Amino acid sequence: MGNQIVVLNRFEAEDFYCGHSWGCISIATTADDFPRIRRDYRHDLLQLAFADITIPADNYILFHDDHAHDILDFVTRNWEDIDTLMVHCDAGISRSSAVAAAIAHFKLGDESEFFDEPFDPNTRVYQTLREVATGRSDYQSDFDDED
């Protein structure tokens, strides 16, 4: 089985079951708001807190380069050991689809499914991940020049 990326909302993520090795990128708005994610067959879990915004706003955490490095490190560390990468945020529409699209671009060569309905990727998250990844040797690929 090859790698697949699944995008879910927070409630679907709590109920998610995968019968083979999988990893999870769990995105919440605040650090005290993460859902409970099953452990069955889960290889690794990354929890990140940032808001679904594209410009700075008072009392909200804006996605930044450190978040991008955390995500890219997680994927590099786990990609060969998992069959499924589950990414979720509150609604499963914007932040999680942006993360999934960027990862799919570099690891699968096609992120188009994460730009179709119902997804609406957060542009800041997607662009920051793409920019940070292009400066890393672990994300150089045959797919880099397609845009």
PyMOL commands that set and color helices and strands:
alter all, ss='L'
color gray80, all
select helices_A, chain A and resi 10-15+65-81+95-107+112-115+123-134+137-139+144-146
alter helices_A, ss='H'
color red, helices_A
select strands_A, chain A and resi 4-9+22-28+42-49+84-89
alter strands_A, ss='S'
color yellow, strands_A
deselect
rebuild
show_as cartoon
